[in-house]
């Protein structure tokens, strides 16, 4: 049987006692092997009430960035969770049932089982979605697919909504059999799931997912850079809108959609009202104790020097022609369906704490953002040009 929250706590306590450990130190931990750097952030920051009805939930994957938060919150709500992967879940979640198989077609371990909800976290391959949905269509009531904001082919609408078109082979200039770019792969995966399980599918389209556990450092760059202090190169004029999503807000929303059997398509970014880039950076600064100043540098000046939006300047995506709606989504349907947003200060603080808990070599090797020496050079050129 799959593990429930209560079973989990009993096993955790028994295992701790057997090794002479304090059960209070490990109760509720989803795994004995999960990195200690992430474990503190999996603990609920507020009291979590059990759901009115316990669901049997199957998670395809469950071991990546969003998986641990998804599993933990489902368990805290009293649901029964089963993982399906190639066996990695047995190491990451030793107290959960992990059914071993392969997304390429080996689903035999799922045969004869029933679930209320299946969540597909792990793929942008339409053929994998097709295999899973066909195998499970008579075994699950509700199929939830994690897509992406990148599925939209047109981001020019303000405000953006699910009415905007998504990528097709025609708009991408491709034909079936071609290698699929990420956005088209996500859009095709969505259509595949909805076609196989019409009326029983939920599609969630997150933007940039941030918070503790993110190993891309696409948001982490800013708390780390601001915490270093000094003069910070800030892109644009501070007015460009930003919409992102804390991993915990995203995964909690998904579990609530499953509990309410809410079908449809939902955009998962935040906050509800787009936050200007200046507000984002000043909000992050409020979560640190270091002194810093922001120097706002024109988009054109940065582009001329190869300092790219969303790359060397993570999170920031100016609303240029054709992308006006990138960070201007109308989230009324999502908020009505239960999407909530924790304070930016909490996300910034937790992200910074997670970063400082990583090994020193990893802390020194941020995977996104502008190199420190290059930042000094660009700032010097900017000041020289302005006299």
C-alpha positions in Angstrom: 0.0 0.0 0.0 1.1 3.6 -0.5 2.3 5.6 2.5 0.0 7.9 4.4 1.1 10.8 6.5 0.3 8.9 9.8 2.1 5.7 8.6 5.1 7.9 7.7 5.3 9.5 11.1 5.1 6.1 12.8 7.9 4.6 10.7 10.1 7.7 11.1 9.7 7.6 14.9 10.4 3.9 15.1 13.4 4.2 12.8 14.8 7.1 14.9 14.4 5.2 18.1 16.1 2.2 16.8 19.2 4.2 16.0 19.0 6.1 19.4 18.0 9.3 17.7 15.5 11.9 19.0 12.2 11.2 17.1 11.3 14.9 17.2 14.3 15.6 15.0 13.1 13.4 12.2 9.3 13.2 12.5 7.8 14.3 9.3 11.0 14.0 7.3 10.1 12.6 3.9 13.4 10.8 3.6 16.4 9.7 5.7 18.7 10.4 2.8 17.3 13.7 1.5 19.9 16.4 1.6 19.9 18.2 4.9 20.2 21.5 3.0 16.6 21.1 1.8 14.9 19.4 4.7 14.3 22.6 6.8 12.4 24.1 4.0 10.1 21.1 3.6 8.7 21.8 7.1 5.3 23.6 7.0 5.7 27.3 7.7 2.1 27.4 8.9 -0.4 24.8 10.3 -1.6 22.5 7.6 -5.1 21.0 8.0 -5.9 17.6 6.7 -8.0 17.5 3.5 -11.7 16.5 3.9 -11.0 13.4 1.9 -7.8 11.4 1.5 -6.8 10.9 -2.1 -4.7 8.2 -3.6 -2.1 10.1 -5.6 0.4 8.7 -8.1 3.3 11.0 -9.0 5.3 10.3 -12.2 8.7 11.3 -11.1 8.6 13.1 -7.8 12.3 13.3 -7.2 13.2 16.6 -8.9 12.9 20.2 -7.8 9.1 20.4 -7.3 8.7 16.7 -6.3 9.8 16.8 -2.7 7.6 19.8 -1.9 4.7 18.2 -3.7 5.1 15.0 -1.8 5.5 16.6 1.6 2.4 18.8 1.2 0.3 15.9 0.0 1.3 13.9 3.0 0.7 16.8 5.3 -2.9 17.0 3.9 -3.4 13.3 4.7 -3.2 11.9 1.2 -1.7 8.5 0.2 1.2 9.0 -2.2 2.8 6.5 -4.6 5.8 7.3 -6.8 6.6 5.9 -10.2 10.2 6.2 -11.5 13.2 4.1 -12.3 13.9 3.5 -8.7 15.3 6.8 -7.5 12.4 7.3 -5.3 13.4 4.4 -3.1 16.5 6.2 -2.1 14.9 9.7 -1.8 11.7 8.6 -0.1 12.4 5.3 1.6 9.0 5.4 3.4 6.9 5.8 0.3 5.8 3.2 -2.1 7.9 3.5 -5.2 6.8 1.5 -8.3 9.6 1.0 -10.7 9.2 1.4 -14.4 10.3 3.5 -17.3 8.6 6.3 -19.2 9.6 4.8 -22.5 6.8 2.2 -22.1 7.4 0.0 -19.0 4.3 0.6 -16.9 3.7 -2.9 -15.8 4.2 -2.1 -12.1 1.0 0.1 -12.4 -1.2 -2.6 -13.9 -4.3 -3.4 -11.8 -4.0 -0.3 -9.6 -6.4 2.6 -9.1 -5.7 6.2 -8.2 -7.8 9.3 -7.8 -5.1 11.6 -9.2 -1.9 11.2 -11.2 0.6 14.1 -11.5 3.0 14.1 -14.4 6.0 16.2 -13.4 8.7 14.8 -15.4 8.5 15.2 -19.1 8.3 17.5 -22.1 8.0 14.6 -24.4 4.5 14.1 -26.0 5.2 10.4 -26.7 5.9 9.8 -23.0 2.6 11.6 -22.1 0.8 9.5 -24.6 2.1 6.3 -23.2 1.3 7.2 -19.6 -2.1 8.6 -20.4 -3.2 5.6 -22.5 -2.0 3.2 -19.8 -3.7 5.0 -17.0 -6.9 6.3 -18.6 -8.9 3.5 -17.0 -7.0 3.6 -13.7 -7.2 7.2 -12.7 -10.0 9.8 -12.4 -7.8 12.9 -12.9 -4.6 13.5 -14.9 -2.6 16.6 -14.1 0.2 17.7 -16.4 3.0 20.2 -15.5 3.5 22.3 -18.6 5.1 25.7 -18.9 4.5 29.4 -19.7 6.8 28.5 -22.7 3.9 26.7 -24.3 2.5 30.1 -25.4 3.5 31.0 -29.0 2.2 34.6 -28.6 3.0 36.6 -25.4 1.9 40.0 -26.8 -1.5 40.2 -25.0 -1.9 42.4 -22.0 -3.1 40.9 -19.8 -2.2 37.4 -20.7 -4.7 34.5 -20.2 -5.2 30.9 -21.3 -6.9 32.3 -24.4 -3.5 33.2 -25.9 -2.4 30.7 -28.6 0.1 27.9 -27.9 2.8 26.5 -30.2 1.8 24.3 -33.0 4.0 22.6 -35.7 2.7 25.2 -38.1 3.6 28.3 -36.0 6.9 26.7 -35.1 7.7 26.0 -38.8 8.2 22.3 -38.2 6.7 19.0 -39.2 6.0 15.8 -37.1 9.2 13.9 -36.7 11.4 17.0 -36.3 13.1 17.6 -33.0 10.8 19.7 -30.8 11.8 22.9 -29.1 10.8 23.1 -25.5 7.7 25.3 -25.9 6.2 23.2 -28.7 7.0 20.0 -26.8 5.0 21.3 -23.8 2.1 22.4 -26.0 2.0 19.1 -27.8 2.1 17.2 -24.5 -0.8 19.2 -23.3 -2.9 18.4 -26.3 -2.0 14.8 -26.0 -3.1 14.5 -22.4 -6.4 16.4 -23.0 -7.1 14.3 -26.1 -6.7 11.0 -24.3 -8.5 12.0 -21.1 -11.0 14.7 -22.2 -12.7 16.4 -19.3 -10.4 14.7 -16.8 -7.2 16.7 -17.3 -5.7 19.7 -15.5 -2.8 21.6 -17.2 -0.7 23.9 -15.0 1.6 26.4 -16.8 4.3 27.7 -14.4 6.6 30.5 -15.2 10.0 30.7 -13.5 9.8 28.5 -10.4 11.9 29.8 -7.5 12.8 29.1 -3.9 14.9 26.7 -1.9 16.0 23.7 -3.8 16.3 25.4 -7.2 19.7 24.4 -8.7 19.4 26.6 -11.7 20.1 29.7 -9.6 17.9 31.8 -11.9 16.4 33.6 -9.0 19.1 32.7 -6.4 21.5 35.1 -8.2 19.7 38.1 -6.9 19.5 37.3 -3.2 23.2 36.2 -3.3 24.3 39.2 -5.3 22.4 41.7 -3.1 23.7 40.0 0.1 27.2 40.5 -1.1 26.6 44.2 -0.9 28.2 47.1 -2.7 27.1 48.6 -6.1 24.7 46.2 -7.8 24.1 46.4 -11.6 20.3 46.4 -12.0 18.7 46.1 -15.5 16.4 48.6 -17.2 14.8 51.5 -15.3 13.1 49.4 -12.6 9.6 49.5 -14.1 9.7 46.3 -16.1 7.1 43.8 -14.7 8.0 40.5 -13.0 5.9 37.4 -12.3 7.4 34.3 -10.9 6.3 31.5 -8.5 7.6 30.1 -5.2 7.9 26.3 -5.5 5.8 25.9 -2.4 3.0 28.1 -3.7 3.0 26.2 -6.9 3.0 22.7 -5.5 0.4 23.5 -2.8 -1.9 24.9 -5.6 -1.5 21.7 -7.5 -2.6 19.5 -4.6 -5.6 21.8 -4.0 -6.6 21.5 -7.6 -6.5 17.7 -7.2 -8.5 17.8 -4.0 -11.2 19.8 -5.6 -11.2 17.8 -8.8 -10.6 21.1 -10.7 -10.1 20.5 -14.4 -8.9 23.0 -16.9 -5.8 25.1 -17.7 -4.1 27.4 -15.2 -1.2 29.9 -15.3 1.1 29.6 -12.3 3.0 32.9 -11.8 2.8 35.6 -9.2 2.0 37.8 -7.5 -1.5 38.6 -8.7 -0.4 42.1 -9.7 2.9 42.1 -11.5 5.8 43.4 -9.4 8.1 46.0 -10.9 11.8 44.9 -11.1 12.7 47.7 -8.7 10.2 46.3 -6.2 11.6 42.8 -6.6 15.2 43.9 -5.9 14.4 46.3 -3.0 12.2 43.5 -1.5 15.1 41.1 -1.7 17.4 43.7 -0.1 15.0 44.0 2.8 15.7 40.3 3.6 19.5 40.9 3.9 21.6 42.9 6.3 24.3 44.0 3.8 24.4 47.6 2.5 24.1 47.9 -1.2 23.0 50.4 -3.9 21.4 49.8 -7.2 22.6 51.3 -10.5 20.0 51.0 -13.2 21.5 50.4 -16.6 19.6 50.9 -19.9 18.5 47.8 -21.8 20.2 48.9 -25.0 23.5 49.5 -23.2 23.4 46.0 -21.7 22.5 44.4 -25.0 25.4 46.0 -26.8 27.7 44.5 -24.2 26.2 41.0 -24.3 24.5 41.3 -21.0 21.3 39.4 -21.8 17.9 39.5 -20.2 16.9 36.3 -18.5 20.5 35.1 -18.7 23.2 37.3 -17.2 20.3 39.3 -15.8 18.0 36.5 -14.5 14.3 37.0 -13.9 14.3 40.2 -15.9 12.4 40.1 -19.2 11.6 43.6 -20.5 8.2 43.9 -22.3 9.6 44.3 -25.8 7.4 44.0 -28.9 5.9 40.6 -29.0 6.6 39.9 -25.3 4.5 42.6 -23.7 2.5 40.0 -21.7 5.4 37.8 -20.5 5.0 39.0 -17.0 1.5 40.5 -17.1 -0.9 37.6 -16.6 -4.5 38.0 -15.3 -4.5 35.5 -12.5 -8.2 36.0 -11.5 -9.2 32.3 -12.4 -6.1 31.0 -10.6 -6.7 33.0 -7.4 -10.4 31.9 -7.4 -9.2 28.3 -7.7 -6.9 28.6 -4.7 -3.6 30.0 -5.8 -1.9 32.0 -3.1 1.4 33.8 -2.8 3.8 33.9 0.1 5.7 37.2 0.8 8.7 37.9 -1.3 10.8 38.4 1.9 10.1 34.8 2.9 11.1 33.4 -0.5 14.2 35.6 -0.6 15.3 34.7 2.9 14.7 31.0 2.4 16.5 31.0 -0.9 19.5 32.7 0.6 19.6 30.3 3.6 19.4 27.4 1.2 22.3 28.7 -0.8 24.4 29.3 2.3 23.8 25.7 3.4 25.3 24.3 0.2 28.9 23.2 -0.1 31.4 26.1 -0.4 32.3 25.0 -4.0 28.7 25.1 -5.1 28.1 28.5 -3.4 31.0 29.8 -5.5 29.7 28.4 -8.7 26.4 30.1 -9.4 24.8 28.7 -12.6 23.1 32.0 -13.6 23.8 35.7 -13.5 26.6 38.1 -14.3 30.1 37.3 -13.4 31.4 39.6 -10.6 34.3 40.9 -12.6 32.2 41.5 -15.7 29.7 43.4 -13.5 32.4 45.8 -12.4 33.5 46.3 -16.0 30.0 47.1 -17.3 29.3 49.4 -14.4 32.6 51.3 -15.1 31.7 51.7 -18.7 28.2 52.9 -17.8 29.6 55.5 -15.4 32.2 56.6 -18.0 29.6 57.1 -20.7 27.4 59.2 -18.3 30.4 61.3 -17.3 
